[in-house]
Amino acid sequence: QVQLVESGGGLVQAGGSLRLSCAASGSISRVNIMGWYRQAPEKQRELVATLTNTRNTNYANSVKGRFTISRDNAKVSLQMNSLKPEDTAVYFCKARVTVSLDFAYDVWGQGNQVTVSP
């Protein structure tokens, strides 16, 4: 079992910065991808950034050059710079847990609100 606990987020003015962190516990040796997703009101949840165990990253076009995902052992962080009002959303941490070659599942964090004022 893997558990995720998020921290960070809050309210910031446009152009400001915030940092989100997600601490994983449990069977973290089985986690091969960690990432951040977000969901704005009345919109679908969307990918923000992912990071694999081989340090490959993937970013949504809307955050490239502004957000940076990083991982330190059992913690994954998202540094968000030059924030825009359209970045306002609930941000979720996700871990992909690989049990076998044929089976993997996702674990989600509780979500943290990020609000960017104009």
Contacts in CASP RR format, 6 or more apart in sequence:
PFRMAT RR
TARGET T0000
AUTHOR 0000-0000-0000
METHOD contacts of the structure
MODEL  1
QVQLVESGGGLVQAGGSLRLSCAASGSISRVNIMGWYRQAPEKQRELVAT
LTNTRNTNYANSVKGRFTISRDNAKVSLQMNSLKPEDTAVYFCKARVTVS
LDFAYDVWGQGNQVTVSP
1 26 0 8 1.000
1 27 0 8 1.000
2 24 0 8 1.000
2 25 0 8 1.000
2 26 0 8 1.000
2 27 0 8 1.000
2 28 0 8 1.000
2 30 0 8 1.000
2 31 0 8 1.000
2 95 0 8 1.000
2 97 0 8 1.000
2 107 0 8 1.000
3 24 0 8 1.000
3 25 0 8 1.000
3 26 0 8 1.000
3 107 0 8 1.000
4 22 0 8 1.000
4 23 0 8 1.000
4 24 0 8 1.000
4 93 0 8 1.000
4 94 0 8 1.000
4 95 0 8 1.000
4 107 0 8 1.000
4 108 0 8 1.000
4 109 0 8 1.000
4 110 0 8 1.000
5 22 0 8 1.000
5 23 0 8 1.000
5 25 0 8 1.000
5 109 0 8 1.000
5 110 0 8 1.000
6 20 0 8 1.000
6 21 0 8 1.000
6 22 0 8 1.000
6 23 0 8 1.000
6 91 0 8 1.000
6 92 0 8 1.000
6 93 0 8 1.000
6 109 0 8 1.000
6 110 0 8 1.000
6 111 0 8 1.000
6 112 0 8 1.000
7 20 0 8 1.000
7 21 0 8 1.000
7 22 0 8 1.000
7 23 0 8 1.000
7 112 0 8 1.000
8 18 0 8 1.000
8 19 0 8 1.000
8 20 0 8 1.000
8 21 0 8 1.000
8 112 0 8 1.000
9 18 0 8 1.000
9 19 0 8 1.000
9 20 0 8 1.000
9 91 0 8 1.000
9 112 0 8 1.000
9 113 0 8 1.000
9 114 0 8 1.000
10 18 0 8 1.000
10 112 0 8 1.000
10 113 0 8 1.000
10 114 0 8 1.000
10 115 0 8 1.000
11 115 0 8 1.000
11 116 0 8 1.000
11 117 0 8 1.000
12 18 0 8 1.000
12 83 0 8 1.000
12 114 0 8 1.000
12 115 0 8 1.000
12 116 0 8 1.000
12 117 0 8 1.000
13 116 0 8 1.000
13 117 0 8 1.000
13 118 0 8 1.000
14 83 0 8 1.000
14 84 0 8 1.000
14 85 0 8 1.000
14 116 0 8 1.000
14 117 0 8 1.000
14 118 0 8 1.000
15 81 0 8 1.000
15 82 0 8 1.000
15 83 0 8 1.000
15 84 0 8 1.000
15 116 0 8 1.000
16 81 0 8 1.000
16 82 0 8 1.000
16 83 0 8 1.000
16 116 0 8 1.000
17 79 0 8 1.000
17 80 0 8 1.000
17 81 0 8 1.000
17 82 0 8 1.000
17 83 0 8 1.000
18 80 0 8 1.000
18 83 0 8 1.000
18 114 0 8 1.000
19 77 0 8 1.000
19 78 0 8 1.000
19 79 0 8 1.000
19 80 0 8 1.000
20 36 0 8 1.000
20 77 0 8 1.000
20 78 0 8 1.000
20 80 0 8 1.000
20 91 0 8 1.000
20 93 0 8 1.000
20 112 0 8 1.000
20 114 0 8 1.000
21 75 0 8 1.000
21 76 0 8 1.000
21 77 0 8 1.000
21 78 0 8 1.000
22 34 0 8 1.000
22 35 0 8 1.000
22 36 0 8 1.000
22 75 0 8 1.000
22 76 0 8 1.000
22 77 0 8 1.000
22 93 0 8 1.000
22 109 0 8 1.000
23 74 0 8 1.000
23 75 0 8 1.000
24 31 0 8 1.000
24 34 0 8 1.000
24 74 0 8 1.000
24 75 0 8 1.000
24 76 0 8 1.000
24 95 0 8 1.000
25 74 0 8 1.000
27 97 0 8 1.000
28 73 0 8 1.000
28 74 0 8 1.000
30 97 0 8 1.000
30 98 0 8 1.000
30 99 0 8 1.000
31 53 0 8 1.000
31 95 0 8 1.000
31 96 0 8 1.000
31 97 0 8 1.000
31 98 0 8 1.000
32 52 0 8 1.000
32 53 0 8 1.000
32 96 0 8 1.000
32 98 0 8 1.000
33 50 0 8 1.000
33 51 0 8 1.000
33 52 0 8 1.000
33 53 0 8 1.000
33 95 0 8 1.000
33 96 0 8 1.000
34 50 0 8 1.000
34 51 0 8 1.000
34 71 0 8 1.000
34 76 0 8 1.000
34 93 0 8 1.000
34 94 0 8 1.000
34 95 0 8 1.000
34 96 0 8 1.000
35 47 0 8 1.000
35 48 0 8 1.000
35 49 0 8 1.000
35 50 0 8 1.000
35 51 0 8 1.000
35 69 0 8 1.000
35 76 0 8 1.000
35 93 0 8 1.000
35 94 0 8 1.000
35 95 0 8 1.000
36 47 0 8 1.000
36 48 0 8 1.000
36 49 0 8 1.000
36 50 0 8 1.000
36 69 0 8 1.000
36 76 0 8 1.000
36 78 0 8 1.000
36 91 0 8 1.000
36 92 0 8 1.000
36 93 0 8 1.000
36 94 0 8 1.000
37 45 0 8 1.000
37 46 0 8 1.000
37 47 0 8 1.000
37 48 0 8 1.000
37 91 0 8 1.000
37 92 0 8 1.000
37 94 0 8 1.000
38 45 0 8 1.000
38 46 0 8 1.000
38 48 0 8 1.000
38 87 0 8 1.000
38 89 0 8 1.000
38 90 0 8 1.000
38 91 0 8 1.000
38 92 0 8 1.000
38 114 0 8 1.000
39 45 0 8 1.000
39 46 0 8 1.000
39 89 0 8 1.000
39 90 0 8 1.000
39 92 0 8 1.000
40 86 0 8 1.000
40 88 0 8 1.000
40 89 0 8 1.000
40 90 0 8 1.000
43 89 0 8 1.000
45 92 0 8 1.000
46 60 0 8 1.000
47 58 0 8 1.000
47 60 0 8 1.000
48 59 0 8 1.000
48 60 0 8 1.000
48 63 0 8 1.000
48 67 0 8 1.000
48 78 0 8 1.000
48 91 0 8 1.000
49 57 0 8 1.000
49 58 0 8 1.000
49 59 0 8 1.000
49 60 0 8 1.000
49 63 0 8 1.000
49 67 0 8 1.000
49 68 0 8 1.000
49 69 0 8 1.000
49 78 0 8 1.000
50 57 0 8 1.000
50 58 0 8 1.000
50 69 0 8 1.000
51 57 0 8 1.000
51 69 0 8 1.000
51 70 0 8 1.000
51 71 0 8 1.000
51 76 0 8 1.000
57 69 0 8 1.000
59 65 0 8 1.000
59 67 0 8 1.000
59 69 0 8 1.000
62 86 0 8 1.000
63 80 0 8 1.000
63 87 0 8 1.000
66 80 0 8 1.000
66 81 0 8 1.000
66 82 0 8 1.000
66 83 0 8 1.000
67 78 0 8 1.000
67 79 0 8 1.000
67 80 0 8 1.000
67 81 0 8 1.000
68 78 0 8 1.000
68 79 0 8 1.000
68 81 0 8 1.000
69 76 0 8 1.000
69 77 0 8 1.000
69 78 0 8 1.000
69 79 0 8 1.000
70 76 0 8 1.000
70 77 0 8 1.000
70 79 0 8 1.000
71 77 0 8 1.000
76 93 0 8 1.000
78 91 0 8 1.000
80 87 0 8 1.000
80 114 0 8 1.000
83 114 0 8 1.000
83 116 0 8 1.000
84 116 0 8 1.000
85 116 0 8 1.000
85 117 0 8 1.000
85 118 0 8 1.000
86 116 0 8 1.000
87 114 0 8 1.000
87 116 0 8 1.000
88 114 0 8 1.000
88 115 0 8 1.000
88 116 0 8 1.000
89 113 0 8 1.000
89 114 0 8 1.000
90 111 0 8 1.000
90 112 0 8 1.000
90 113 0 8 1.000
90 114 0 8 1.000
91 111 0 8 1.000
91 112 0 8 1.000
91 113 0 8 1.000
91 114 0 8 1.000
92 108 0 8 1.000
92 109 0 8 1.000
92 110 0 8 1.000
92 111 0 8 1.000
92 112 0 8 1.000
93 108 0 8 1.000
93 109 0 8 1.000
93 111 0 8 1.000
94 106 0 8 1.000
94 107 0 8 1.000
94 108 0 8 1.000
94 109 0 8 1.000
95 106 0 8 1.000
95 107 0 8 1.000
96 104 0 8 1.000
96 105 0 8 1.000
96 106 0 8 1.000
97 104 0 8 1.000
97 105 0 8 1.000
97 106 0 8 1.000
97 107 0 8 1.000
98 104 0 8 1.000
99 105 0 8 1.000
END
